[in-house]
Amino acid sequence: MPAYRVTASAVADLDETWGYLDQDSGEAIADRQLTRLYRRFQLLAEQRFLGRPRPEFAPELRSYVVPGTSYIIFYFPSRVLKKGSTARNRPNFRI
């Protein structure tokens, strides 16, 4: 299984997402959504070019919309960069 690395800013976003979901919908829903995201991280590590190119943000950057959610995963083919939401503004990148 190919490995992937989640940046510190992405981990902070994931923690914030979990906290919001826990408060809004409960711990079980929060856990399920984060599990769904981590499964997509693994899928993207296995199929690096599954997402669409996003050269308007950075060379080689890609994005992937998680089906059935408002979440967008921004990543370089070699690592996950940041998780965003279609409901919010695009994330600010620190590259």
N, C-alpha and C positions, 0 to 999 in steps of 0.2 A: 504494500500500500504506500503510495507516495506521501511524503510528509508535507505539512504546510506550517506556516508560522503566522500567528495573529499578532499584530502590532499592539503596543500598549494603549494607543488611542482607540483601537477597535475593541479591546477588552473593556475599556472604560465605557464605550457605547453599549456593549453587550450587558454590562452590569446595570447601566441606567435603564436599558430596555427591560431587563428582568425585573428591576424594582418597580417600574411603571406597570408592567403586566401583573405582577404579584398584587399590587395595591388595587388595580382596576378589575382583575379577573380571577385572582387567586394563584396560589403557588403551583398547582398542577398545570394550569395554562401557561404560566411563565416558564416552567421547566420544559413543557412540550415545545413551545416556540423556540427556545434556545437550542434544544436538541435538534429541531428542524434546521436551524441555521448552521449548527456544527456539521450536520450531515451534508449540507450544501457545500461547506468549506471543503470537506473531503472529496465530494464529487468534482469540485473545481480543481483540486489538486490532481485528481485522476484524469480529468479532461480539461486541460489548461486553457484551451481556446473556446470553451463553450460560451462564455460571455461575449458581449459585443465590444469592439474596440472603442476607446474613449480618448482619442488623441487631442481633443479640445482641452482636456485636463492635464495630461502628461503622456509622453511617449510610452508606448507599450501598456498603458493602463487599460483595463477592461472592466465592464460592469455586468452584473447578472441579477435579474429580477427574480426573487424567490417566488415560485408559483403559489398563488392563493394567499399572498401577503402583500403588504405595502413596502417590504424591505428590498433594498438594493445592496448587493455586495460589490464593493469596488476592490479590485485586486490587480496585481501584476501577475503574470503567469507563474512566477516563482514564489509568490507570497500573498496572503490576504492583507489588504491595506486598511480598509475601513468599511464598516457597515453603515448604511444610511437608510433613510426611509423616503418613499415617494411623497409622504405627507409633509415632509419638512424640506427646507432648502438643501441643496447639495452640500456635502461636507467640505470643509476647508482641508486641503491636503498639506501635510508637512513632509516633503520629499527630500 
